[in-house]
Amino acid sequence: MLYGITAAATALLFTALLAAVLRTPARRLRLVERRRQREVPLSGGVAVVVVTGSVVGVKEWGSAGSGIGGLLVAGGVVALLGLVDDVWRLRPRVLVAGTGVAAACVVPYGETGVGTGLLAVVWVVGVTFAFRGLDHADGLAGTVGVVTAFGVAACAAIDVLDGVAVLMSVLAAALTGFLLHNWHPARVALGSCGSMPAGFVIALGLVHVRAGFGLGESAGVLFALTALVSADAVLVLLARRLGGRSVVRSGPDHLAHRLRRLGLTVPGATLLLGSGAFSGVLVGVLAHAGWVGADALWWVAGVALVVAFALSRVPVYAARRTVSPQVSAPLRVRNG
């Protein structure tokens, strides 16, 4: 208990410090992202990954270990893949393949079975990229990450999975330290280097926690704990497909964008979505503990569906205008 508190406090302080220190090098290396006419350094992701890995790694290899070494290594591989993407913009298929291979190497097939394990790999990849999609708005990825990681930590603590509980607590603390610089107006961002491993580790932590439980109930708990992330990803994919756009083409079509269209401020949209994520996480934790039944999980799914449908009616794509050839022809300017 004492170690967990100390580790979390250390992660929070060192992440906040390192994210600030790395801002200038990130600018010089052009490791930045443009947000609302300003450049935001992507130093937050490196800080979160380095501090989380160091703090948890010291415990893992400095003691008897808790069996999460493979999860740390796989998360590090995904972080490295994300860093390369931040620098050189990898093709989406490369990111998907790399993340899938990393997940396939650490899924507990002995407890899940091969078939369910492969389904878990697909789900982990989906959650990883859903978290990556949240990094478009100031404070959003960090807020949802903190809430979800603490939820997974609670589930792990209930089952006395100390290694997973410590990892999730440290990650949540590191994301909190990152949020000190990422709240609107953001001075740093996660980038793929931070958002992808955060989603990856959270998703795999959930898989380890629910391994050995029934598939149907586990699916409900997994969805509840990641309801906000899942709703955002599904809404974006459907909107782009129905709008005739490429699913990998970025656009102002996430939940936060739509809330902004309705008049909410950036912090207001983040707080509202964070509250929604907390509600789903709370139900998921209670369901995992056996304190609520499957009906509560169906309520989470129903509310997520209603919210996603309601916000899907908010127009976010500019209407395409058809211009006749005569009108579109360039004007000739007569001299003299």
C-alpha positions as CSV (number, residue, x, y, z in Angstrom):
1,M,0.0,0.0,0.0
2,L,2.7,2.4,1.0
3,Y,4.8,1.5,-2.0
4,G,1.8,2.2,-4.3
5,I,1.2,5.6,-2.8
6,T,4.9,6.5,-3.1
7,A,5.2,5.2,-6.6
8,A,2.1,7.2,-7.8
9,A,3.4,10.4,-6.2
10,T,6.8,9.9,-7.8
11,A,5.3,9.3,-11.2
12,L,3.1,12.4,-11.0
13,L,5.9,14.7,-10.0
14,F,8.6,13.3,-12.4
15,T,6.2,13.3,-15.3
16,A,5.2,16.9,-14.8
17,L,8.9,17.8,-14.5
18,L,10.1,15.8,-17.5
19,A,7.2,16.9,-19.8
20,A,8.2,20.6,-19.1
21,V,12.0,19.9,-19.6
22,L,11.4,18.1,-22.9
23,R,9.3,20.9,-24.4
24,T,12.3,22.9,-25.8
25,P,14.0,19.8,-27.4
26,A,10.7,18.7,-28.9
27,R,10.3,22.2,-30.5
28,R,13.9,22.1,-31.9
29,L,13.4,18.7,-33.3
30,R,10.0,19.8,-34.8
31,L,8.2,17.1,-32.8
32,V,5.1,19.3,-32.6
33,E,1.4,19.2,-33.5
34,R,-0.7,22.1,-34.7
35,R,-3.7,22.9,-32.6
36,R,-5.9,26.0,-33.2
37,Q,-3.2,28.0,-35.0
38,R,-0.5,27.1,-32.4
39,E,2.3,24.5,-32.2
40,V,2.1,22.1,-29.2
41,P,5.3,20.0,-28.5
42,L,4.7,16.2,-28.2
43,S,6.9,15.9,-25.1
44,G,4.1,14.6,-22.9
45,G,4.0,11.1,-24.4
46,V,7.8,10.5,-23.9
47,A,7.5,11.7,-20.3
48,V,4.6,9.5,-19.5
49,V,6.2,6.4,-21.0
50,V,9.7,6.9,-19.5
51,V,8.4,7.7,-16.0
52,T,5.8,4.9,-15.9
53,G,8.2,2.3,-17.3
54,S,11.0,3.4,-14.9
55,V,8.9,3.5,-11.7
56,V,7.1,0.2,-12.4
57,G,10.2,-1.4,-13.8
58,V,12.2,-0.8,-10.6
59,K,9.6,-2.7,-8.6
60,E,9.3,-5.5,-11.2
61,W,13.0,-6.3,-11.6
62,G,14.1,-5.1,-8.2
63,S,11.9,-7.6,-6.3
64,A,10.4,-11.0,-7.0
65,G,8.3,-9.6,-9.8
66,S,4.6,-9.7,-10.4
67,G,4.4,-11.1,-13.9
68,I,3.8,-7.9,-15.8
69,G,7.3,-7.6,-17.3
70,G,6.0,-8.8,-20.6
71,L,3.3,-6.2,-20.5
72,L,5.8,-3.5,-19.9
73,V,8.0,-4.6,-22.7
74,A,5.1,-4.8,-25.1
75,G,3.9,-1.3,-24.0
76,G,7.4,0.0,-24.7
77,V,7.4,-1.5,-28.2
78,V,4.1,0.2,-28.9
79,A,5.5,3.5,-27.5
80,L,8.5,3.2,-29.8
81,L,6.2,2.5,-32.7
82,G,4.2,5.6,-31.8
83,L,7.4,7.8,-31.5
84,V,8.4,6.7,-35.0
85,D,4.9,7.7,-36.2
86,D,5.2,11.1,-34.5
87,V,8.4,11.7,-36.4
88,W,7.8,10.1,-39.8
89,R,4.0,9.5,-40.0
90,L,3.8,5.7,-40.5
91,R,1.0,4.2,-42.6
92,P,-2.0,3.1,-40.4
93,R,-1.6,-0.5,-41.5
94,V,1.9,-0.6,-40.1
95,L,0.7,0.8,-36.8
96,V,-2.1,-1.7,-36.6
97,A,0.2,-4.7,-37.5
98,G,2.8,-3.7,-35.0
99,T,0.3,-3.1,-32.2
100,G,-1.5,-6.4,-33.0
101,V,1.8,-8.4,-32.9
102,A,2.7,-6.8,-29.5
103,A,-0.7,-7.6,-28.1
104,A,-0.6,-11.2,-29.4
105,C,2.6,-11.8,-27.5
106,V,1.3,-11.0,-24.1
107,V,-2.4,-12.0,-24.1
108,P,-2.9,-14.7,-21.4
109,Y,-4.0,-17.5,-23.7
110,G,-3.8,-20.1,-20.9
111,E,-6.7,-18.4,-19.1
112,T,-8.6,-17.1,-22.1
113,G,-8.2,-19.8,-24.6
114,V,-6.9,-19.2,-28.2
115,G,-10.2,-18.1,-29.7
116,T,-11.0,-15.6,-27.0
117,G,-7.4,-14.5,-26.8
118,L,-7.4,-13.6,-30.5
119,L,-10.6,-11.7,-30.0
120,A,-8.9,-9.9,-27.1
121,V,-6.0,-8.9,-29.5
122,V,-8.5,-7.3,-31.9
123,W,-10.2,-5.5,-29.0
124,V,-6.8,-4.2,-27.7
125,V,-5.8,-2.9,-31.1
126,G,-9.2,-1.1,-31.3
127,V,-8.9,0.5,-27.9
128,T,-5.3,1.5,-28.6
129,F,-6.3,3.5,-31.6
130,A,-9.4,4.8,-30.0
131,F,-7.2,6.4,-27.3
132,R,-5.0,7.8,-30.0
133,G,-8.0,9.5,-31.5
134,L,-8.7,11.3,-28.2
135,D,-5.5,13.2,-28.3
136,H,-7.0,15.8,-30.6
137,A,-8.4,18.0,-27.8
138,D,-6.7,19.6,-24.8
139,G,-7.0,17.6,-21.7
140,L,-9.3,14.9,-23.1
141,A,-6.9,11.9,-23.6
142,G,-5.3,12.5,-20.2
143,T,-8.6,12.9,-18.4
144,V,-10.2,9.8,-19.8
145,G,-6.9,7.9,-19.4
146,V,-6.7,8.8,-15.7
147,V,-10.3,7.7,-15.0
148,T,-10.0,4.5,-17.0
149,A,-6.6,3.5,-15.5
150,F,-7.8,4.0,-12.0
151,G,-10.9,1.9,-12.8
152,V,-8.7,-0.9,-14.0
153,A,-6.5,-0.6,-10.9
154,A,-9.6,-0.9,-8.8
155,C,-10.7,-4.1,-10.6
156,A,-7.1,-5.5,-10.3
157,A,-7.1,-4.7,-6.5
158,I,-10.4,-6.5,-6.1
159,D,-8.8,-9.7,-7.6
160,V,-5.5,-9.1,-5.7
161,L,-3.6,-8.7,-8.9
162,D,-1.0,-6.4,-7.3
163,G,1.2,-6.0,-10.4
164,V,-1.6,-4.8,-12.6
165,A,-3.0,-2.6,-9.9
166,V,0.4,-0.9,-9.3
167,L,1.0,-0.5,-13.1
168,M,-2.4,1.2,-13.6
169,S,-2.0,3.4,-10.6
170,V,1.4,4.6,-11.7
171,L,0.1,5.2,-15.2
172,A,-2.9,7.2,-13.9
173,A,-0.6,9.3,-11.8
174,A,1.8,9.9,-14.7
175,L,-1.1,11.0,-16.8
176,T,-2.2,13.3,-14.0
177,G,1.2,14.9,-14.1
178,F,1.0,15.3,-17.8
179,L,-2.4,16.9,-17.4
180,L,-0.8,19.8,-15.5
181,H,0.7,20.9,-18.9
182,N,-2.1,19.6,-21.2
183,W,-5.1,21.3,-19.7
184,H,-6.4,24.1,-22.0
185,P,-4.5,25.8,-23.4
186,A,-2.2,22.8,-23.8
187,R,1.5,23.4,-23.6
188,V,2.4,19.7,-24.4
189,A,0.5,16.8,-26.0
190,L,0.8,13.0,-25.9
191,G,1.2,12.2,-29.5
192,S,1.2,8.7,-30.7
193,C,4.1,7.9,-28.5
194,G,2.0,8.5,-25.4
195,S,-1.6,7.9,-26.4
196,M,-1.0,4.5,-28.1
197,P,0.9,2.8,-25.2
198,A,-1.6,4.3,-22.7
199,G,-4.5,2.8,-24.4
200,F,-2.6,-0.4,-25.1
201,V,-1.6,-1.0,-21.5
202,I,-5.0,-0.1,-20.1
203,A,-6.7,-2.5,-22.5
204,L,-4.3,-5.4,-21.8
205,G,-4.6,-4.7,-18.1
206,L,-8.3,-5.2,-18.5
207,V,-7.8,-8.4,-20.4
208,H,-5.6,-9.8,-17.7
209,V,-8.1,-8.8,-15.0
210,R,-11.1,-10.4,-16.8
211,A,-9.2,-13.5,-18.0
212,G,-11.0,-16.6,-16.7
213,F,-14.4,-15.0,-16.5
214,G,-17.3,-15.7,-18.9
215,L,-17.0,-14.1,-22.3
216,G,-20.4,-12.4,-22.3
217,E,-20.1,-10.8,-18.9
218,S,-16.5,-9.9,-19.6
219,A,-17.5,-8.1,-22.8
220,G,-20.0,-6.0,-20.9
221,V,-17.5,-5.1,-18.2
222,L,-14.8,-4.2,-20.8
223,F,-17.3,-2.0,-22.7
224,A,-18.4,-0.2,-19.6
225,L,-14.8,0.6,-18.6
226,T,-14.1,1.9,-22.1
227,A,-17.6,3.2,-23.0
228,L,-16.5,6.8,-23.8
229,V,-13.5,5.7,-25.9
230,S,-15.6,3.1,-27.8
231,A,-18.5,5.4,-28.4
232,D,-16.1,8.1,-29.8
233,A,-14.4,5.6,-32.1
234,V,-17.6,4.0,-33.4
235,L,-19.2,7.4,-34.1
236,V,-16.1,8.6,-36.0
237,L,-15.9,5.5,-38.1
238,L,-19.6,5.5,-39.0
239,A,-19.6,9.2,-39.7
240,R,-16.7,9.0,-42.1
241,R,-18.0,5.9,-43.9
242,L,-21.5,7.4,-44.3
243,G,-19.9,10.8,-45.4
244,G,-17.9,9.1,-48.1
245,R,-14.6,10.0,-46.4
246,S,-11.6,7.7,-45.7
247,V,-11.7,6.3,-42.2
248,V,-8.0,7.2,-41.7
249,R,-8.5,10.8,-42.7
250,S,-8.7,13.1,-39.7
251,G,-11.5,15.5,-39.3
252,P,-13.6,17.5,-36.8
253,D,-15.9,14.6,-36.2
254,H,-15.1,13.4,-32.7
255,L,-17.5,13.7,-29.7
256,A,-15.5,16.7,-28.4
257,H,-15.7,18.5,-31.8
258,R,-19.5,18.0,-31.8
259,L,-19.9,19.3,-28.3
260,R,-17.9,22.4,-29.3
261,R,-20.3,22.9,-32.2
262,L,-23.1,23.0,-29.7
263,G,-21.4,25.9,-27.8
264,L,-19.3,24.2,-25.1
265,T,-15.8,25.4,-24.4
266,V,-12.8,23.2,-24.7
267,P,-12.6,22.6,-20.9
268,G,-16.4,22.2,-20.7
269,A,-16.4,19.5,-23.3
270,T,-13.5,17.7,-21.7
271,L,-15.1,17.8,-18.2
272,L,-18.4,16.5,-19.7
273,L,-16.8,13.7,-21.5
274,G,-14.6,12.9,-18.5
275,S,-17.8,12.6,-16.4
276,G,-19.3,10.3,-18.9
277,A,-16.1,8.1,-18.9
278,F,-16.2,8.1,-15.1
279,S,-19.9,6.9,-15.1
280,G,-19.1,4.0,-17.3
281,V,-16.0,3.1,-15.4
282,L,-17.9,3.1,-12.1
283,V,-20.5,0.7,-13.4
284,G,-17.8,-1.5,-14.9
285,V,-15.9,-1.7,-11.5
286,L,-19.1,-2.4,-9.6
287,A,-20.1,-5.1,-12.1
288,H,-16.6,-6.7,-11.9
289,A,-16.9,-6.8,-8.1
290,G,-20.4,-8.4,-8.4
291,W,-22.2,-5.5,-6.7
292,V,-24.4,-4.8,-9.7
293,G,-25.9,-7.1,-12.3
294,A,-25.8,-7.2,-16.1
295,D,-28.8,-4.8,-16.3
296,A,-26.5,-2.0,-15.3
297,L,-24.1,-2.9,-18.1
298,W,-27.0,-2.7,-20.6
299,W,-27.9,0.7,-19.3
300,V,-24.3,1.9,-20.1
301,A,-24.6,0.5,-23.6
302,G,-28.0,2.1,-24.1
303,V,-26.9,5.5,-22.9
304,A,-23.7,5.4,-25.0
305,L,-25.9,4.5,-28.1
306,V,-28.3,7.4,-27.4
307,V,-25.6,9.9,-26.9
308,A,-23.7,8.8,-30.0
309,F,-26.8,9.0,-32.1
310,A,-27.8,12.4,-30.8
311,L,-24.4,13.9,-31.4
312,S,-24.2,12.2,-34.8
313,R,-26.9,14.7,-35.9
314,V,-24.6,17.6,-35.3
315,P,-23.2,18.7,-38.7
316,V,-19.4,18.6,-38.8
317,Y,-18.4,18.3,-42.4
318,A,-18.6,21.2,-44.8
319,A,-21.1,20.8,-47.5
320,R,-19.7,20.0,-50.9
321,R,-20.6,22.6,-53.5
322,T,-21.0,21.7,-57.1
323,V,-19.8,24.5,-59.4
324,S,-20.5,24.5,-63.1
325,P,-17.6,24.6,-65.5
326,Q,-18.6,28.1,-66.7
327,V,-18.5,29.5,-63.2
328,S,-15.4,27.7,-62.2
329,A,-13.4,29.0,-65.3
330,P,-10.7,31.5,-64.4
331,L,-11.5,35.1,-65.0
332,R,-9.5,36.9,-67.7
333,V,-8.2,40.3,-66.7
334,R,-8.0,42.7,-69.6
335,N,-5.0,45.1,-69.4
336,G,-5.6,48.7,-70.4
